[in-house]
Amino acid sequence: MFMAMLISATMILILISIINTSRTQRINNADISVDSLLKFIEDRDALTNNGSFKFLNTVDISKRNDNEGNIFYFVNTISQFMWSSELYMLVVENGKITSIVDTGLGGNNNYFSYDVVSISQGVFVSAFCATHSGNGDLLLMPIYEPNTVKYLIPDVVDNYYEESELTAIDYEISEAKGKGTASSVYLGGKLHASYIDVNQDGHTDIVLKGIQQVYETGQDQGQILKQEYFVTYVYLYDPVIDSFIFNIAMSKKVLV
């Protein structure tokens, strides 16, 4: 039933994440205003009593298309938990909001981002989701199956300066346990994803790139940047098990 609603020709999908924006602007050229969104929420006790919607004050709206020309509108708002994002889907039919659906996606506002990606495996909401401490993953949710994560690429968000003796040893900052600690993070907090057919087998693969920084920690002078690497991590799609598998041979880490 929900699938039939979503693929209706008159339907517009809007994804609501909890971030900051403007109450009065309209959804580009659509007939749905932010005020109508707020009115829809205010008219439903189940939503007004939901902590995610109690302080919904401002909205920033953008538009995305998949490769078949379907239009998706994204709405960023801010939650009562200032660090936290929660992603919802707003379904609109014949110019009127009919429902709001929880996607189950969200996380640390500083690193949370999402987009619609059209790949060989289907159309997905691609989301970088992180914990409060700044560690997280890349999640792919089928656009017509909210609250379902089909693919997960781990450890693509890392801005947590965790002091570790093992990290210090791995990067030759110390000789042995008890000799010092180090932490490893990504510049900007996360890697950047691209969706391409790396091995030309007809299936979309995922390539993650960025800069890894290694800091010496636990010293009186604070954190000291010791090493930087250009990193490329390749995940090839395996149709037999319907999963993206890390390929160590195609991945690389180069000292800057």
N, C-alpha and C positions, 0 to 999 in steps of 0.2 A: 504493500500500500504506500509506504513512504517512498519507495523507488519510483512508483508511478507519479507521485506528486512532484518529485524532483525533476523528472524528465519532461514535465509538461512544457509545451511550447511557450506558454505565457509566463513562465516562472523566471524569477531572478533570484540568485543565491547571494546572500551577503554574509560574510564571515565577520564576527565581532570578536575582537581581542581586547583585553582590558589594558589600554594605554591612553594618552591624553589627546584632546582635539576640540571641534567647535559646534555648539548646539544648533546653530541656525542655518548652517550651509546645507544645500541639497545634494543628493547623490548624483553628481554630474547632471545628465539630462533626464534622469529617471524621475518618475512621479512620486517617489517615496522620499519624504523629508525626514530629517533627524527628529523633528518634533513628532512626526507620526510614529517613529520608533519608540520614543519616550512614552507617547500616549498608549501604545500597545502594551508596554511594560506596566504602566501605571494602572491599566484596567484589569490586570490579572494578579490576584493576591499571591499566587505561587511564584511570580516573578518579583513582585515588590518586596516579598519577604526573603528573597534570595540575596544573600550578602553581596553577590557579584553585581547586582543591579541597583542596590540601594543608593549608591552615590554616582550613578551614571549621569554626568553633567556635560561632557564635551565629546565631540566625535570628529575624526578625520577620515575621509572616505576616498578610496582609490578603486580603479577598475582594472580587471584582468580578463584575458580571453584564453581559452584553450585553442588547440590547433583546428578545431571544428567550428570556431566562431562563437561558441557559447560564452556568455558574459557572466562574470562573477564580480560582485562588488564587495570590497573589504572595508570594514569599519574598525578603527582603533579607538579604544576608550581607556579610561583609567579605573582601576578597582579600588576598594577601600584598603586593600593591602598594597601599599605603594610600590613594592618590589615585584608584585605578582601579576602575571598575565593569564587570562583564561579565554579560550577561543570558542566562539559560538557560531552557528550557522543560522542566518535569518532567511526564511523562505517567503517569497513574495509572489502572489498570483493575481493577475489582472489589476496590478497597481496597488494591491493591499497586502499587508503583512499577514501571514496565516500562522506562522509558528517560529519559534526560536529553538534550535537544537544544539545541545552541548556536544562539541567534537571530542572532548577529552584532552585536547592539546593545550599547552600553555607553559608557564614557568617564569623564570627570572626575567623581568622586563628589560634589563640591560642587554640581554643576549637573544631574547625571543624575536624571531622573524619568521615570515612564512610567505609562500607564493603558490600559485597553481602551476604545475609542470605537466606537460603532455609528453609521455615517454611510451616506449613500445609496450610496456606492461599496463598502460592505462593512463587515466588522468588522476592526479593526486594533489593533495595539499602537502607541500613540502615544508616542514617546520623545524627550526632549530629550537630545542627546548632544554632549559638548564635549571638546575636547582638553585636555591638561595645562595649557596656557596660559590656557584659559578662553574659547575661541571655539568655536561649534558651531551645529548645525542641528536642526530638527525632522524626525524620520524617522517614516514610517508603514509598518509591516510587517503584511501580511495575517496574521491570527491563526493561520490554518492553513497558512501558507507560511513557516516559520522560515528565517532567513538570507536573506530577500528584502525589500529596501526598494523599495516601489512608488512612494511619493511622498516628496519631500524639499523642505522649505522652508528656504532658506539663511539664515544669519546671525541666528538668533533668540536665540543665547547670545553675550554679549559682556561679559566682565569683564576684558579684557586692556588694561591702560593703555599702549597702544602710542603712543609719541611720534611725531607726524606734522606736518610742515610744511604739507602739503596740508589736513589737518583744521583747522589754525589759520587758514589762509586762507579755507576754506569757511565757517567760523563767525565770520569777521571779528575773530579774536583777534590776528592779525598782518596786515600789509599785503602781504608778499611772502616768498618763500623766504629763509631766513637771518635772518628777523626774529622767529622764535619757533616753538614747537611746541605741539600740543594733542592730547588723547586723548578718545575717545568711548566710553562704556560704558552698559549698562542697569542701572538701579537693581535690586538683587537679583541681578544677573548675567544675567537672561534676561527675555524677554517672556512673556505669558500667552496661551494659545491657546483659542479657542472655535470650535465647529463648528456653523455655522448656514447656512441658505439665504438669503444676503444679497439676491440679485436675484430671488427667488421663481420660479426656473425648474425647481424640483424636484430640484436637485442641491445637495449640501452644499458649502459654501465654508468657508474658514479665515480667521478674523480674529485678528490678533495685536495685543495692547495692552501698554503699559508706559510707563516713564519713561526717556528718554534723558538722560544727563548728559554735559556737555562740560567738560573740565578744561584749564586752561592748565598746561603742563608745562615742565620744563627751567629753572625759576627756582630761585633759592637757597632760597626759602621752600617749595619742594616743589610738589605739585599744588594748584591753586586752582580750586574749582568756579566756573565762569563762567556757564553756562546750563543750564536744564532744560527738557525738552519732553515733553508728553503725545504719544505716538505711537500711531497706529492704522494697521496695514498689512493690506490686504484682498487675499486670493488667491481669485479666482473659478475654479471648476472648469469646464474646457472639455472636454465629452464627445467632441469630434471627435478631439482628440489625447490624451485621457485624462490630463490634467495640470492642476495648479493654477497659474494665471497671475496674477502681480502686477498689480493694477489701481490705477494711479496716481491716477485721478480719485476713487475712493472712499477712498483712503488720505489720512491727514493728519498733520501735525506742528504742535502748538500750543505756543507758549512758555508756560511755567508762570508 
